[in-house]
């Protein structure tokens, strides 16, 4: 998983406005227990693409896990 996280971080440096990268990295970080960073990235993905239903769903899932629903 660390290799994937590193790859997504690199992609984010190259394409900071790419909501899908923020969403995917947020999901990986959430699975790794880094929920605060995951929440931030998922919220940024939604800011970039307010209609991005997958990011909304993923954010809700993470918030539900940490009791912030």
Secondary structure as UniProt FT lines:
FT   HELIX           2..14
FT   TURN            16..17
FT   HELIX           19..31
FT   TURN            32..33
FT   HELIX           35..48
FT   TURN            50..51
FT   HELIX           53..65
FT   TURN            66..67
//
